[in-house]
Each structure stands twice: as structure tokens, then as C-alpha cells.
Amino acid sequence: MARHNEFSAAEKKSSDLSNDIPTFNVENLQSNMKIIYYNWTFLFIIGGVIARILGFTSLTGFILYFLIMAITSAGLMAKSGFSTHSYFDSWNRAVLDGFFSGLLAFLDMRSFAYDIVHIF
């Protein structure tokens, strides 16, 4: 993961040190969010297939989804050293931003796994 305050072309001047305004490198922030989305999507696809194989439906399926979401978010926060403001613009974005898209991937793959097993 790339920190958002790493500079690619410019350096801070000594006079700018008094204005401790957090700066964001847009490329690093976008790269970090791509990594999070990729991890969440991959884990929710695998989780949806596992939920269907193990027979987790309705409430137990959603509990598995929330469990995967919590473990993934905790793992990403541990990877960042629990300093979310060094890698992301807010902790909300790092933890909860892909909630509904992940739910869609989870449900789609759960249905797809059911169709493969029972139709074919």
C-alpha cells in the first residue's frame, strides 16, 4: 500500500512545515482503494461459493457475509498498521465503502454456485 503523503515530484519547504495540512497524493489514494475493492470482491466471490457449498442460506448466509466483511476490514487495517489516515482519506472509506457492492457479489456467486450444482 502506498501512503498518501509521499511526494512524487515536489518536496516540502521548511516554511510549509508550520501549516501541517494533510496532503493527499491522488494516485496513491486511488491505488489503495483499488487494492481494497479487489480484495473485497475476491473474498466475497469465494465466500459466496463457500456459503452455498456449506448450505448457508438466508440469515446464516448474511452472517457469513458480515463475518467476511469484518475479517477483511480488520486485516486491511492491520496491514496499514491501524493508521488509516496515512493510507486513506477516512476510515469510513477504508472499512465500509464496498459494503453494498460486496453484498451483490456475494449473493450473485451464491446463486451461481447453486445453479451450477443443481441445474448441471
Secondary structure, 3 states (H helix, E strand, C coil): CCCCCCCCCCCCCHHHHHCCCCCCCHHHHHHHHHHHHHHHHHHHHHHHHHHHHHCCCHHHHHHHHHHHHHHHHHHHHHHCCCCHHHHCCCHHHHHHCCHHHHHHHHHHHHHHHHHHHHHC
